[in-house]
Amino acid sequence: MMFVARIGCALLLCAAPAFGQTPGDENPDLAAEAYAAAIAHDPSDVAAHLGRIEALLALHPYQRDELPDAVERAVEATADSPADQARALALWGDLHWRNGMFDLAEADWRRALAVEPSQRLAQIGLASVALMDGAPTTALERIRALGETSPEEYAALVRFLRDAHALFVASGAVFADRTDNHLAYAMLLVTAYPDAPQEALLPLERATLLAPENHAAWNLMGGLRRQLGDDSGARSAYRRSLTANPDQPYTQRLLEELEGAR
């Protein structure tokens, strides 16, 4: 079912401009030629190699005959530096993702991590692939492994997760009806839509229904309800969390603040 879902979503997106790309912003034919000239002048110019790839990807699919050679030359140009080569592969995966080529994007990111296991854009990409394929717990594990993210990484993470979420929903696929899946899915939606906490309420409500003893789920519910201005719902959620696990000073303090504000 996942294979069919990927093909269906790819057909929807490949016919459209890449995510974040506006048709007519530049002439990709001329850009590709300019980058090719720069590479001919200096074959080690990594920026020119990556720029050529982006320009070629902006062309219609039947005009992309030079693309396989372009990416191989870009990877060769960074052969002396695993970090740069992994970055090139990760960006190549990003470009594939932007153009709806999800299987190729995944392959690029796995190849990047084989070169440099700490390549963070590739890790973000694979987390998004997991979400798109209906494996929210795997996606969340990958994101947690990143630790603290830079502003650039966070922006990429939000963009990828929003894309992956839209693709998962459009595919009609479902994940196993387990507490960990629903809770992980809710956490991913909180990350993807920090200003729209209502997005995470439905899976979170299911998580608390399946496992009413899960205090972490109730804490998240309390935070979302409070963010939405539902103080009564937040108080109720924090009480349920403390019933499940009384040893939570921070949750107790949050509940006391809400009680004092009544």
N, C-alpha and C positions, 0 to 999 in steps of 0.2 A: 504493500500500500504506500510506503514511503517513496518508492521509486516512481510510482504513478504521480504522487503528489508533487514531487520535484519537477517532473516533466511539465505538468500542468502549470505550475507557477512560473517555470522558465518561459513557457510560451507567452504568458501574460506580460512578463517583464522585458523579454528580449525585443518585443515589438515596440517598447517605449524607450525614451531616453534613459540613460543611466541615472541611478539615484543621485539627486543633487546636481544634475547636469542639464543645462538649457540648450536646446538645439540652436545653432547659429551663433553661439558665443565665439567661435573661431572656425577657421577653415581647416579641418583635420587633414585634408590632402596636402595643403601647403605646409602645415606643421610637420607632418611626417617626413616630407622632403627636406625641410630645414634641419630636422633632427638627424636625418640620414647623412646630410652634408657635414654636420658637426661631428658625427661619429667617424666619417671618412677622414676628417682632419685629425681627430684624436680618438682612436678606438677605446681608450680607457675612460672616456667621459661618461660616467655613470648617469648623471642627470640627463644627458642626451639620450642614452639608451632607454631610460624610464619614460622620458617625454615622448619618445617615438612609439613606445608601447601604448601609452595613453591615447595618442593621436590615432593609431591604427585601430584601437578598440572603438573609437568614436565613429569609424566608418561603418557603412552597411556591411553585414556579415560576408557578402560575396566579394568584398574588396579587401578582405583580411588575409590574403594569401601570404603576405610577408610576416605575419604575426609570429608563427612558430620560430622562424629564424631570428626575429627581433628579440624574443625573450631569451632564447639560448645565448645570443651574443651578450645580452645584459648580464646574465648569470656568469658567463665567462669573464666579463669585464671586472667582476667582483670576486674572482676566484681566490685572490690572495688574502681576502679578508672575510672569514666566515660570518662576522656580524653584518657586514655590508651585503654579502650575498644573501643572507637570510632576510635582510630588510628588503632587498630587491624582490625576492620570492614572495614575501608577505604582501608587498604593494601590488605585485602581480595578481595575487589572490584577491586583494581588495578590488582591483579593476575587473577581474572576472565576476566577482560578486555583484558589482555595480551593474554589470551587463547581463545579469541573470544566468550566468554559467556556474551554477552552484557546485556541481561535482568537480569541475576544474578548480574552483576556488579552494575547495577542501583539499584537493590533491596538492595545490601550491602551498597551502599552510602547513600541511604535514611534511612536505619536503623542506620548508623553511625551518621547522622545528628539528628535523633530522640534521640539518647543518648547524643550527644554533638553538639548543633546547630552551633558552631563555628569551626567544624572540616573542615579544609581548603582543604585537599586533596579530601575529599568527595564533597566539593563544586566545585572544579575543574573538578572532574569526571562527575558530573551532568551537568555542562556547556558543556562538550564534548558530552554527551548523547543528549543534546538539539541540538547541531550542527549536529550530526549524523542523527537525526530525522527530520532535515529540519526546525528547529526553531532558526534561527540565532539571532533574537532579544532577546529571552530568554537566549541564551548562553551568549550574551554580557552583559546582565543585571547581570547574576551570576558572571561573571568575574569582572565587575566594582565594585560589592559589596565586593570583596576581598580587595580592596584598594591596597596598596603597597605589592608586593610579595618578598619573600626571593629568593636568587639564586636557592635554591633547588626547591622551589615552581614554579619558572619561568620555570625551566627545565622540570618539570612535566607538566606544562601547555602547553608548546610548543609540547612536545611529544604527549599528549592527543589530542590537537587540530589537529595536523597533521594526527593522526590516524583517528579522527572523520571526517576530511575533505575527506580523501581517501575513507572512508566507505560511506559517503554521495554521493560522485561522482560515486562510483561503483554501488550504489543502483539504480541509474537512477531517483531518486526522485527529486522533485522540490519544491520550496517554493513559496508562493503567490507573485505575481509581484507587490510589494509595495516598495516605497522608503526606508522605515525603514529597511525592510529585506535586500535589496541590500547593503545599507550603513553598517548595522551591519555585514553582511557577509564579506564585504571588510575589515572592521576593524579587524575581526577575522583572516583573511588571513594575514594581516599585522603583527599580533602577531605571527601567526604560522610560517611565512616565512619572518623574518625581513631582510634577505639578498636577497630576491627575490620579490621586490615590484611589478613586473609585474603580479604576481598572483592576485593582488587585483584590477587591472585596469578594467577588464571587468565588474564586478558588480558595481564598482564605476561609470563607464561611464553610466550604466543603471540608477543609482540613480540620477545622474545629469540630465539625459534626462527626467526622470519622475518629478523631482522637481528642475528646474533650479534656483529657489530662495533659495535653501538650501546652505547657505554659508559654513557650516561645511563640506559638501561633496566636495565643490570646494577647500577648504583649504587642505583637505586630498589629493585631486587630484594634487594640486600644489606641495605638499611635495613629493609625489611619482614620479612625473615627474622630479622634481629636483634631487631626488636620482638616477634616471635613466640617468641623464645627459642631459635631455631634457629641457633646460632653457626656450626655446620659449614656450613650452607647459606649464611650470610652471608659466611663466608670464601671459599667457592667463587665466589659472585657478585662479590665485590670483586676476586678474582684475574682473573676473566674481564673485568671492566671495565678493569683495568690492562693486560691483554694487548691489549685493543682500543685503549687510549690510555694509555701509560705516564706521560704528563705530568699527573698528578693527585695533588699532594701531600696533599690532604685525604683522598682515598680510600686512599692509601698509609698514612696515619696511622691510619685506621680499621682497616685490615687488620692493622697492627702491634699495635694495642690488642687485637684479637681473638686474634692469635697469642700475645701475652703472657699472655692470660687462660687459656690451655689448661693 
